Structures are given as C-alpha cells and as structure tokens.
C-alpha cells in the first residue's frame, strides 16, 4: 500500500511539473504554472518521506527547517534586481544536494564493503562530476552578477587549452573510477578537479553572457539530479532532472540565438573582454540632452509610444512609475506598447516579471519579432535603462562585437528619448550609436525620479 502511494505521488508530481512548465510559456498563466509546480514538489517530498529505507527522520526534519529558514527570505526579501544571482545561488544548492547524495551513496557502499557496480558507478560519477561543476560555476556566476567578482572576462594566454586539459583529466578519473570503483583516490580527486573546472569555466565569461551561462548550468544541475535518480533508483528525480536538464539546454540555445552567438562563442569567446572601436565612436559626436518639461510635451502629444525597458529600470525599481506613465499617456488618447528584448536585463524574462509585478497588462508586452515593425509609425521610443539591445551597431558595424545580434529597432521611431544615469557602456562595453543619433534626446538621472517628473509635467500639459 505504501509503495503504491509513493508511486502515485511521484506520478502526480511528474504530471504537475509538466503542466507547470507548459504554462510558463504563457505570461498570463505563468503564475498558475508556478503554483502547480510547487504542489508537484510537495507531492514528491511527501512521497519520498514515506520511503521504507528511511530509519531516522531527525536529519530530514533538520534539513526541512534549515531549508525553510534559507528559502523563505530568498523568495520574499530578495529584490528583483538581485533575482539572477538568487537563481544562481539556488542552482548552487540544488547541485550541492545532488552531489552530496552521490558522495554519501558512494561512501556508504564502500564503508559496507559493497562497492557500486559499474552501471551504478557510471550514474554516480556523472552525477558528482556535473554537480561539482555546477556548484563552483554558479558561485562564480552569482559573484559576477552581484559584482563581488569582476564582471569582465578574466582571461590569459592558453586558457582554453588548460581548461581542456583539466576536463580531459576529469574524464580520465571518471573512466578510472567506473572501471574500478574501489579506487577511492580517483573518486575524490575527480571531485576536486570538477570543482576547479567549474571555476575555470565561468571566470573567463563576461557578465553579458551570465544569463546564458546560468541557464546552461541549470541544465547541468538537472542532469546531475537525473543521474542521482538512476544511482539510487528514484523515479521522480529521473523525471524532474530530465525536465530541468532539457529545458535549461533549450533555454541556453534560444538565448544564444537571441544574441546571434554560438555556444562555443559564449563559453570560449570571452565576450566583452575588450572594448572594440568600430568605424563610429563618440569622438566628434554630440549628445542632445533634454529636460523633463520638453520630454513630457513629446510624450503627452504622441499617438504611439513604445517603451523599451532595460536593466536600468530594474536597478531604479521604476516599473510602477512606468505603468503609471503608460496609463497617463493612454488617458490622453495615446497608445502605449512595451517592447521586450529576449535578453534584456540579467535573466530570461527579467523585464516581463518586473512589468507583471507592476500590473502592466500582458497584452501590452510584445516580443521583438512582434514589435519591430511598429517602430516606423511610433512617435516616441522611450528607452529606460536599455543599452546593447537597442544599439544600431548590431546592424551597421561589422567590427562590433555585437554585430548580427537581433535588436529592437528603436532608431526607426520618429524620436527617441533615453532615460539613463550617464553615458556608461552596456555589458558589451561599446558605445551606443543610438545615443548620438540626431533624433535621440537623453534625459539623464535616476529612472524612477525622471519618470515621476514626467508624470507630474504631463498632467500639467
């Protein structure tokens, strides 16, 4: 009876995971999808707690309490600007859990004098290798996103060759321990080498590519969990790990495509390691600064305004002011649309989540392919803290590191207003041609304060 209930809870969890993942493809159903996935996780936990092999619940209860103590503040108190690094640290914990389960399984079997067979050892080996790489890699990724570590790539001559040799060494150790599980020195050396490789893999990658890297590490974490399931015979870990691993990989591919980059270029290209000056630079070019009053007049009489949010909006926590501005413009008879680039912000869907939090209607959020054709008839393109995703150099400058990356056609609008603190470059580290365009006006200052000023001025127009 107990086994039937456990398998039933695992089946329910699997179905809820799949349905939840499916709902995440629709913004209006994403919240419901997350709730279903959470219920699915609860079913999986309940089923696992009934496992007959559990002989002492004290450590389990302690783990649950510790998980609540750590997880609740991470979920409720971490600001949206820090969400990418929170996700990276969450991956660290999930990968660490998979790794520790694998180490404990191996240690217990060796202590009991019953070494794992080769099939089990293969699963344990891949689980621990991928888990350790993910643990170290996500810690470095979180450090770069939080700017505890330099966001620029840390590179040196012969780096890719050294990384390749370290990875080859890990593979040799993996093969050694699979062929002879009693060689504990190879097992524990593989753990240390994998942790080292995780650090070496992510350090050379720039902050601009961290969203892709986190998605890829998410895939590694899922595969590690899947391998854990095979090693200990847990069905739900196999299913959830497979879902996590495949979805993370697909997300990485889509994000690389959105930046017109390949996986090899992301992982080994050290994007952003140096500033490349193309045929156009800021030398001899001027910026047109604008005041709040003049910007308010443009927006007040515009028939179509396309708002382009970026990481600067997240930093300023200006999403609520953006929504209020859109409402004021619409009350005056104007139309407002939001153009969201796939890699705007520091994680997939960053802007969508922020705008949804501010209750911006889902039908006002347009993806790049849907909105780019609308810029030609837009009176104003309002850029709020976005940089590389609106840089015309991606179309015009073959020497630019972002050449070929699909961008939002903000420069096609009749006029452009950019809300920005200063003239600092984006993650790609290059000048933005849009800022020097004759029809672009720069409204310098904190985005939230600027939007508040625009609201007050528009109401008086």
N, C-alpha and C positions, 0 to 999 in steps of 0.2 A: 504493500500500500504506500509506504513511504517513498519507494523508488518511483512509483507511478506519479505521485505528487511532484517529486523533484523534476522528472522529465516533462511533466505538464507545465510546471512553472518556467522551465527553460524554453519550451515551445512558445508559451505566451510572451516571454521576454523577446525571443527572436522575432516574432511577428510584430511586436510593438516597436522594436528597433528599426525594422524595415519600413514600417508605416511612418515612423517619425522622420527617418531620413528622407523618405519620399515627400513629406510635407514641407521640408526645408527648402524645396525648390520653388515654393510659392511664398512671397513675403507675407501675404495675408493669413497663411496657415502655419507659418514658421513657429509661432508661439505654441500653437497646439501640438505641433510636431515635437517640440522640446518636452512638453508635458507628457506625451505618450512615451517618449524615450526614457524619461525619468521613472515612469511607472514600470516600464520594462526592466530597468535596472533594479528597481525594488523587488520585482518578481525573481530576478536572477539571484539577488542576495538572499532572499528568503529560501529559495530552493537550495542554495549552496549551504546555508546554515543547518539544513536538515541532513546533510551528508553523514552517513554512518561511520565514516572514518574519523570524524571529529571526536576526540576524547577529552578535551579540556577547552572550555569556552572563555577562560579568563583573558588570554591574549587577544582573542577575537573581540571581546567586549571592549578591551582597552583600545584596540585598533579603531573600532567604530567611534568611540568617544573622541579619540585623537583626530579622526577624520572629520568629525563634525566641528571640532574646535578650529581646525585649519580651514576646512572648506567653506563654512558659513561666512566668515569675514571675507574670504577671497571672492565669494559670489555676490556679496551685498555691499561691500565697502570699497572695493577697487574701482576707481573711476574709469570711464570708457576710454580715456586716453591711454590708460595702462593695461587695457584688456589684452592686447597682443602678447605682452610679456607675462601676463597672468596665464594665458593659454599655454605659453611655452613652459612655464613652471608646472602647470597641470600635467603636461605631457611628461615632464621630468618625473613626477610622482607615479604616473601610471607605468612608465617604463621601468622605474625603480622597483615597483611592486612585482612586475613580471620577472625581472632579473633576480630579485631575492627569492621568489618562489623556485626558480630554476636552481639557484645555488643551494637552497635548503633541500631540494629533492636530491640533488647530486650528493651533498654532504651526508644526508641520512642514509642513502643507499650504500655509500662507501663505508660509513660507520657500522652498518649492519652486516657488512661483508657480502653484499649482493650488488655488485656494480651494475649499472644500467646496460641493457643490451644495446646493440648498435643502432637500432631504429629509435629507441628512446633517447639515446645519447645524441643522435643527429638532431632531434627536436630540441633537446636541452641546449645543445651547442649553438644552434641558430637563435634560440630564444635569448640566451645570455649575450651573444655577440651583438645582436641588433638592439637589445635592451641597453647594454652599456654604451653603445654608440649614441643612442637616443638620449640617455641621461646626460652624458657630457655635452653633446651637441646642443640640447635645449637649454642647458645652463648658460652656455656661451651666447646663444641666440637671445635669451632673456637679458643677459648683460649688455648686449649691443643695443637692444631695443630700449632698455632703461638708461643707456649711456653710462653704465658702470664701466663698460669696455668701449674702446674707440669704435664708432660705427663704420669708419672706413676700413677697407680690407687690410689685413696685416700680412704682407707678402714678403717673400725672399726668394733668391735665385735657387732653382732646383727644388722648389717646394712641392710641385705636383709629383715629381719623381720620388721624393722622400715619402709623400703620402701614399703613393702606390706601393712602395716597398713595405711600409708599415702594414698596409692592408694585406699584401701578399703574406707577410709574416703571420697575421691573424688567421688567414686561410690555412696555412701550413699547420698551425697549432690546432685549428678546428679539425682538420683531417686526422691529425695525430691522436687527439682525444677520442674521436669517433672510432678509429681503428683499434684503440686500446684505452678504454675508459679508466683503467687503473692508473694511468699516468697523470696524477693529480697536478704535478708541476706544470704540465701543458695547459690544463684546465684553468688554473689560477693565473698563469701568465697571460692567457687569452683574455681574461677579464681586464687585467691592467692595460694590455695593448689596445683593447677595444675602447676603453675609456680615453686613452691617449689619442686614438684615431678620431674619436668624436670631437675632441677639442681641435685637432689639426684640420679637420674637415670644415668646420664652421668659421674659425678665425679668419681665413683668407676671404670670406664672403662679406660684401658690403651691406650696410643697413638697408639699402634699396631692395635687396633680394631677400631680406629676412622673412617676409610673408611666404615666399615660395619655399624657403628652407624649413620653416615651421610646419608647413603643410607636408613636406616630404618626410620630416622627422615624425610627424603624426602617422604617416604610412608605416615607417619602421616600427613605431610603438605598437601599431595594430598587428603587424606581422609577428612581433615578439609575443604578443598575447595569444595569437593563433597558435604559435609553436608551443606555448605553455599548455594550451588546451590539449594538443597532441601528446605532450610529455606526461601529463597527469590524468589524461582521459576525461577531460571536462568539455562537454559539447558546447555549452554556451560561450566559453572562451574561444573555441574554434570559430563559431558563427560570428560573434561580435568582433573578434580580431580580424576576420576576413573582411567584414564590412568596413571596419576602420581603416585597414590597410589599403583596400582597393579605392575607397572614397578619397583618402588622403593623396594617393598617387594620381587619381584623376584630377583632383583639385590642383595639384602641382603642375600638371600638364596644361590645364586651362589657364592658370596664372602665367606660366611661361609664354604661352601663346599670346596672351594679352599684352605682354611686353615685347613680343617678337623675339624671344630668346629661346635657346635650346637648353635642355638640362645640363649638358656639358658646359655650356657657356655660363650658366648660373653657378654651377659647382666649382668650376675651374677657371672661370674668366676673370675673377677679381673685379667685377663691375664696380666702378666708382673709385678705383684705386688712384686715379689721377684725373685732373681736370683737362679735358681736351678742348682746345680752342678751335672752332671751325672758322669758316670764312667770315662769319658775323660774330662780333663780340661787343662789349659795352663801350669800347674805345670810340670816341667821336659820336656816340649816340646819347640822346637825352631822354629823360623820363618826364612825363607830364603828370604832375601832382594835382589832385583835385580836393576841394573842401567838401564837408558834409552837405552844405547847402546846395551846391551845384549837383552833386551826385543824387541828392533827393529829388531835385527837379527832373532829372533824366528818368529816374525810376517812376515817379508819380505820373508822368505822361506817356510811359511806354505801353504799347499794346501787347507785346510779348517779352517777358523777361525769363531768361534761362539761368538758373542758379547752379553753379558748379562748386560743390563742397569739397574740401580737402582736409589734410591733417591739421592745418592751422585752425579750422573750425573746431576740431576736436580739442585741441590744446586750449582754446579760449572758452570751451564749453558754450558755444554760441548757437547750438541747434535750436533752442527755444526762441531766441531772438530772430533766427532765420524764418521760423514758421510764422511768427507774428508779422514780420516784414511781408511775407508772401500774402498773408490774409489782408493786410492793409492795401497792398497793390491791387488785389482782386476786388476789394470793395470799391475801388476807384474805377473799375471796369477793365483792368489789365488782366492778362493771362500769365500764370507762372508755372514753369516746369522745372524739374530738378534733373540735371544730367549727372549720372553716377558712373565714373570710370571703374572697371573691374579691379584695378589695383590702387585706387585712391585710398589714402590712409595707410595703416600699417598691418592690416589683416583683411582677408576677403570679407566683403560685406560690412566693413567698418562704418562707412557713411550711411548705409541702409539702416543699420542698427541705431545709430545716433538720431537719424531723422525720424525713425519709427518711435523712438523714445520720446521725441518731441511732438508726437501725434500728427506728423505730416502724412496725409493720405497716401496709401500705397500706389494709387493710380497716377500720382504726380511724379513718381520716381521712374525715370527712363534709363534704360541701359544705353551704352554707347551707340550701338547699331540703330537703335530706335530714334535717338535724338539728334544725331549728327546732321541729318537732312533738314532739321528745323532751324539751325543757326543762321542760315541765309535770310530768313524772314524775321529773326529776333531783333528787337530794337536795342536791347541791352543784354550782354552776357556778364553776369555778376560772379566773379571768381573769388571764392572765400577760402584763402589759405591753400589753394591747389597750386602746383608748380609744374613738375615734369609732365603731368598728364594733359597739359594744355600748351606745351611748348612746340611751336611750329617747326623747330629744328628736326623733330622726328620725321617730318615730311620733306624738308628742304635741304638739310645739311648732311651729306653723305659721310662727312668726317665726324659727325656727332656720335657719341656712344649710345644714344637712344634712337638713332636713325632706324626707321622701319617700325618703331613701336606705334601701334594704333593710339591716336589721341582724340580728345574731344575738340571739335572744330570751333573753339571759342573765337578765333580770329576771323571767322566768317560773319560774325554778328556786325550790325551797323555801328555799335560802340561797345567797348569793354570797360568794366570797372573792376579793379582788382583790390581786394582788401588784404593787406599784408603789413606785417610789422616793419619790414625793411626790405633790402634788395638781396638778401642772402639766397644762395642757390638751393635747389632741392636736393634730394638724395643722390641724384646723378652727378651733382657737383658742377653743373654747367649753367651758363647764362640762359635766361628765358627770353627768346626773341619777342614774345608777346608783350612783355613789359615795356618794350621800346617802340612798339607799334604806334603810329600817329593817332590811331583811334582808341588807344588804351589810356585810361586815366587811373592813376594809383592813389588809393585812399589809405594812407599809412596810419598805423595804430593797431591797438588790440581789436580783434574782430568783433567781440561782443560789445565793446564800447562804441565802435563805429556803427554797428547795426542799431544800437539803442539811439544813437544820434540821428541816424537816418529815419527811424520810426517817428521820432519827435518832429523832424523837419517835414516829412511827407504829410503828416496830419495837419500841418500849418499851411501847406501849399494850396 
